Amino acid sequence: MSTSKAAPKYQKTKRAPPSLKVVYGDLWCFLGFGLGAGLSPWAPGTLGTLVAVPLYYVLRDLSIEWYMGVVFLLFLAGIRICERSEQRVGCGDHSGIVWDEIVGYLITMTAAPLHWTSVVLGFVLFRLFDILKPWPIKRLDQTIHGGLGIMLDDVLAGIFAALAMMLVNRAI
């Protein structure tokens, strides 16, 4: 009788990035890997979040209703993009899949003051919540899988970061 434990059915991985051919040859992976930012061997989530900054500058002058509508559509698209990217690279929530960071940062910046310091503060706060994963973010990350699971923990990190930004801005 063996005493070794079977590997969990779903397992997050920080495997080496897939080949350039896989990412640049497949639209789902290209988007999922943040236009290639997720291919970075160091801090792919941070680089993926950087991809969101110019997108934020494009969207920031929209009314709050339009901004939230666009971000919601990017979230919905992200469920499919992340799921297809995950399937294409053959592993659960590959660290190079960064579409979720893009959407999470945009959520962070909802209703943020239109100033470069807010862009930086939002970036730092989002990355902190995304990396540290306080409860219930970590719980979501561990229990919900597939495209929805990839997206949800970053959505919640974005909400936490947005609330933290509001507190900081109110205190200043």
N, C-alpha and C positions, 0 to 999 in steps of 0.2 A: 504494500500500500504506500503510495507516494504522499509525502507531506508538503510538497510544493504547491503553492497557490496558482490557480489559473490566472492569466492576465485578464484585466477587465476588458469587456467587450468594446468599450469606447475609451480611447485614451488620447489625451492631448499630447502633442509632440512638438519638439523644437528641432526637428530634423533639418538637415541641410536643405537649402532652397532647391526647388525643382530647376530643371535646365531652362536656359533662356528660350529655347524652342517651345517648351511647354507654356511658359508664361506669355511670351509674345506671339505665340501661334494660336492662342485660344482667347477669345474675347472675354469669357467669364473669368479666366485666370488673370488676364491683363487688368481687369477692373478689380478683382478680388485682391490682387497683389499691389494695389494702389498705383497703377501705371508703372509698375516695376520697383517701387520703393520697398516693397516687402522682400525683395531679393537680397537686401543688405544682410551681410553676415553679422552685423552688430546693430542692435536696437531697431529692428524692423518696425515695431509699433510706433516708436518715436518718429521715424522717418515717414511712416504712413500718416501720422498726425500732421506732419509738416505739409503733406500734400493737401490737406484740408484748408490750410491758411489762405492760399490764393482763391480757393473756392468760396471761402467765407467772404473775402473782399468783393467777389462778384455778386454774392447774394445779400450782403448786409444792408443795402439801400432799399430792399423790398419791404413792404409793410409786414408787420409781425404775422399777419394771417398768411400771406404768400410765403414768407420765409419758413414758417412752420409746415405749411403744405408741401413745399419742396423737400424739406428735411424728412417729412413723413414718407414721401414717395421714394426718397433715397434709402430710407430704412426698409421699406417693403421690397424694393429692388435688391437691397443688400441681403435679405434672407435667401433669395435665389442665387445671387452672385456668390455668396460665401458657401452655400451648399454645393453649387456646381464646382467651385474652386477646390473645395475639400475633396470631392469625388475625383476630380481630375488629378490631384497630386497624391491621392490614395492614403490620406491619413486624417485623423480627427483634429480639427481646429489648428491647422499648421500655423506656426508663429509668423509666417510670411503673409498670411491672409490679413490684410489691414483695412479693408473696406469698412469694417466695424469701427476702427479708430477714426476714420474720416467722418462718419456719421456721428459718432460720440462727441467729437470736437465741435461739430456744427450745433449739436444740442447744447453743449456748454455755452456757446456764444449767442444763444437765443436771448434777445433783449439786452445784450451786453452794451455798455456805452461804446460809441463809435470812436475809439481811440486806440492807438498802437499799444498802450500799456494794458488795455483789456485783452488784446490779442495775445500778448505774452502771458499775462496772468491766467487767462483761460487755458492756454497751452500747458502751463505748469500744473495747474489744478487738475485738469483732465488726466494728464499723465500720472500724477500722484494717485488719484482714485483708481485709475485703470491698473496701475502696477500693484498698489497695496491691496486692492480689492477688499475693502471692509465689508462686514455683513450688511446687507444681504447680497452684495455683488458677488462675493465668492460662492455663496450658495447657488445662485443662478448659474454661475460659471461651471460648477461641478454637477449640476443636475439636469440642465436642459442642453441638448446636443443638436447637432446639425446646424443648418443656416440660422434658424431662430436662436439657438443657444449661443452661437458665435456673436450675433448682434445684440442680444439682450443685456449681457453684462456691461457692454460699452455704452448702451443707451442709459443704463442706470448710473454708470460712472459719469456720463455727461450730465445727467440730472443733478447728481450730487455736486459736481463741479460748478454747475450753473447756480445752484443754491449757495454754495460757498462764495462765488463771485458776488452775488447779491449782498451777502453779509459783509464782505470786504468793502464793497462800494458804499454801503450804508454807513459803515464805520468811518469812512474817510471824510 
